[in-house]
């Protein structure tokens, strides 16, 4: 493929950033990929794995001369990082992020962007329960959605270039405004994660069921809850604190639905339960038909996680 950016700087080197690096290097989308991470252990791992050409101790050093800067840090750290890199950004550079909340990121980052730098918030709807630099693989974004939330007045050429990069890494790209993004993600991701954390917590608190029984007899539903609840706690803490209103709104709707099902079970209303489950099963089938999951027992994730794709030349 054709090179899209000469130099890309990844700030934060976890699952998403490392997967971007692998995808860009494997497909020739960037001339140079450099990075920065707060932890020296993470920086060392990035160099050991070889997905970065250079790794810097500070974010300010990493972004110098970069055509594209990707902020892949927890949402709570965005403002601090933006303030650090702002004075060192190259005129004409594009800055994007991969956070799952958009309005809070815009509020934190945009004030620190100098004139002539294009800030285009983004969110790849891709991931696993694993985190850190050793969890990345080049095919993470294949047939997954990458949402961009550009502000009015953004340079159309910069937007088209970033969109081209996302598509070249295998993603489907869509655009929406930040508040709508945050509401959509509260439905499709944030509230489900909160429910998963809660269900695993309930199992832990139910002392009549021992730890060994919970593990030994985990049926598919509980296994999926535990998979989701294994996600990075720092990231999810920040998500709920920064997308509070939308999450609480959807959580309220969920509670109403739950009470209705509780009432149907108590009254023995089988017709209500059957109709509800039939309708929701159709939604699940539409997700599979849209290519966003599979009906395999492990949802198709095992193949990716057991043998992560590596760029040519990697061990």
N, C-alpha and C positions, 0 to 999 in steps of 0.2 A: 504494500500500500504506500501512498505518498505521505511524506512527512508533513505534519500539520503544524507542529510547534518545534522551534529549534531547541528551546530549553524549557523544561517543566520543573517546577519546584514543588515538592510534596511536603506540607507542614503537618506532621503527624504521620506515623508509618505503621498503622495497624492494618486490619483486614482490607478495608476499601482502598487505601493508598497503595499498599503492596500489590493488590490485584490490578489496580490501574497501571502501576509500573510494569508488571509482567505483561499486561495486554499491549501497552504502548511499545515496549521493547520487542516483543514477539512479532508485532505487525509493522514495525518501522514508523510509528506515528510521531516519535519525538527524537530529536538528535541527541539530547542529553537529558537524563533524569537525575535530579539531585533531591536531597531530603534533609529534614530536621526532625528530631524527636526529643522530648524533654529528658527521657531516660537514656543514660549511656548504654545500658544493656540493649535497648531497642536499636540504638544507632549502630552498635556493634553487630547485631543480628542482620540489619539491613545490608551492611557491607559484606558480611559472611555469605549471605544468600545471593548477593550480587544483583539485586533488582534496582539499586541506585548506583550511578557512576561516582557520586561523591555524597558524603553526609557531613553536615555541619553542626557545630555545637549550639549555634543560635539561629533563630528563624531569620533574623536580619541578614546574616551572611548568605543563607540559602536562597533568598529571593532575588539577590542582586543579579541583574541581567536576565532574569527569567521572563519569558513571553507569556507563560501561564503559571499561576500560583494556585494550588489546591489546598484549601484549609480543611484538614481531616482530623480535627481535634474535637474534644467534647464541647458541646455548645457553651458551657459555662466558661470555657477558656478562649472563646472567639474574640471577645473584645480586647483582652490583653494581647493576644497575638496580632490582631489588626493594628493596634497602637505601635507594636514593636516593628512591624514590617512596613507600615505606611511610608515613612521617609525614605525607604530604600527601594521602593518599587520603580521599575523602569517605565518611563513614559510610553503609553500605548499598550502596556501589559494588561492582561485580563486576570482577574481574581475570581475564583469560584469556591464553593464549599460543598460538602457532602452531608451536611446535617439534616436530620429528619424533621426539624422545625425550621420554618423559613422566616416568619415575621420577626422573631426574636433575634435571629442571626442578622437580618438586615439592620435592625435597630442597633446592634452591637458593632457591626463591621463598617457599614456605609459611612459614618461620620469620620472614619480614619483613612478613607481612600482619597488620595490626592487627585487633583484635576488631571484629566487625560488618562486615568486608569479606569478600566471598565470592570465594575463589580456585577457579576451575573450569578446569583445564588442557584444552587442545584442540589438535587437529591436523588441518588441512584437507589431504586427500590430493589436492592440486592443485598444478600448477607447470609451468614450462617450463625450458629451459636458460638462459633470460635472467634477469638480476637487475637490481636498482636501480629507482628511482622511475619511470623512463621505460618500464618493461616491463609495467606493470599494465594490466588491461582488465577491464571489468565482468562479463564472462561466464566468468571463470576457474573459478568454482565450480559452474557448471551441471552437474548430474547427477554431481558428484564427491562422495565421502564426506568427512564432517567428523566425526572421532572426538572424543568428550569423555570425560575420565577423572575424573569427580567423586569427591571423597573422601566417606566416610561422614559424615553429619551436615550436608551442604551444604543450604542453603535451597532447597527444591523450587521455589519461585517464581522464584528467581534462575536456577536451572538451566533451567526451562521458558522463561524469557525469552531466555536465550542460545541455546537450541535453536531458538526461533522466529526469531531473527535469522539464524542459519546457514541455515535452511530458506528464509527469505525471499530470501537471496542465491543460491538455486538449489541448495543442497547437500542431500544425503541425510545424515541424522545418525544416529549410533549411539553407544552408550556401552559402555565396557569398563574393567577395572581397568588401572592403569599397567603392571605387569609383563607382563601379557598383550599389551597394546599394543606394548610394546618388542620382544617376541618376534615378533609378527605383522609388524612393520615391518622387523625384521632379515631376514625371508624375502622380503617383497614389495618392499623398497626399498633397505635399507642394504647387504646383501650384493651385490645386482645392481649397485649403483653402484661398490662396491669392485672387482668383477670387470671392469666397464667401464673404470675407471681403469687396471687392470692390463693389459687387452688393448691399450689405446692405448699404454701404456708399453712393452709387448712390441714393438709395431710400431715404436716409436721406437728401441728398442735393436737391432732386427734390421737391421744396417747393410747387409746384402745387398739390402735393399729400400730404394730411395731415397725421400726425402721426397716428391718429385714423383710417384712411382709410387703411394705410399700415398694421396695426395690424388686423383690422376687416376683410379685404378682402384678406388676404394672401392665395394664392393658394399653392398647394403642392410644386411647384418649389421654391417659395420664402421661404416657411417654411423650406425647406431643406437647403437653403442658410443661413438662420438665425441660424439653428441648428449648422452648421459647424462654423459659425462666432462667436458662443458663447464660443469657445474653449479658453483655458488659454492664455491671451495675452503675458505674459512673455515668455512662452515656444515658441510661434510662432514668437515672435521678434527674439529670439535666433536662431531658425531654419533658418529663411531667411538670417540672418547675417552670419551664418556658412555654409550654403549650397547655397551660392550666385551664383556660376557659373552654377551649374546644374539647379537651378530654373530659372535663366535668359535665359538659353538655351531653356528650355521647354516653358517659357513664350513667347519667340520670335516665337516658332513654333505655339503656341496657337494664337498669334496675326495674323500670316499669314493665319491660318484657318479661323479666324473670319472675316478678310478682304474678303476672298473668299466667305463666306456666305453673307456678306454685299453686295457684288457685285451681287450675285445671286438674292437676294431679290430686289435690285434696278432694275435689268433687267427683273424681273419676270420669272426667270429661274426655273420653278417648277420641272423640271426633275432633275436638280442638287440637289435641296433641298431634294427631295424625296429619291434619291439614297444615299445621305449623311446620312439622318436620318435612313434609312433602315440599313445601315452598322453599325451605332453607336448603334441602338437598339439591334442588334445581340450581341454586346459586353456586353450590360447590361444583356441580357438573359444568357450569358455565366457565368457572375458573380454569378447569382442566382443558375445556374446549378452546379457551383463549390462549393456551400454551403457557400459562403462568404456573403450572404445577403438573403432576402426573397422578395417575391412580395407583402407582406402585406402592407397596407397603411402606417403603421408607421415603415416599414422595420424591424419589429420584435423587435424593441428596447424597446418599452413600457413595455413589460413584465419584462425585466431585471431591468429597472429603477424604476418601481413601487414597486417591491418586491425583493430587493437585497438579494442574498443568503448569509447566515451567517454561520459561523462554529457552530458546536454543542455547545449548552450552551449559545450562545449569545442571547440577548433580541431581 
